[in-house]
Amino acid sequence: MRIALMSIDEARGKSHVILAIDEDEPGKYWSVLDGLGSMVKAVKLGWMAILSMGTSGVSELIRKNNDKYFIMDAKMADVNFINEKITRKLRSIGFNGVIIHGFIGSSNAPPPLLDIFVLVSMSQGPTLYDKSFSEALSYAKEIKRKGIVVPGNRPDLIRLARESFPMDVIISPGIGAQGGRIGCAVRSGADFGIVGRSIYESSDPVKALLELEKEAREARC
Ligand code: 3DU
């Protein structure tokens, strides 16, 4: 198992951006991370990373970027014993955290072998989560977790989630390319904005990241 040099709590004190990379080309993961260097404290990878690089490629990427915290956006939603097996595999690849769907409930959630982040709503919809946001929060509350995933383009939902989850790490996708503003998400209670295309498709990813961090520190809507 990889010993993480960066915990999400440490990253929380240093940065407000979790970098998402969802690319076809394996080289892009390496070049984006090399270009941003130690400015990035936490990275979210997903199925595109696994499908384009394979588990050994992802493992190598994580190993060579050992100063960062890595979350697998599995959007896990299977039954309990499968979820546990998947979580063990993800841990052996080197991930520190995993995102699961909240609707699966505590009986299907994996044991906290990694930091568990429970998704309670999505940044694009409508989805069933929108019809039952307060129930989604109740489901998440029953799950042993480190944090929750709340849309960065829905500051109203972030505020409600923060009221119910004062101690959770709130991570929020949907910033930039999907219309959310990181300053407003942080103002509303998010700890991190999850940002992909606005950084990795930018002609100047360093500048894009620095601007997002500045906007997050100012925390304005
Ligand atoms: O729109 P971006 O390029 O910044 O990417 C957003 C990332 O966040 C992407 O990896 C996607 O899988 C993830 N995500 C959402 O966009 C919306 C959600 O509700 C949950 C995760």
Residues whose N, C-alpha, C, O or C-beta is under 5 A from the ligand:
A	BS01	3DU	A20 D22 S121 M122 S123 P173 G174 I175 A177 Q178 I194 V195 G196 R197 S198
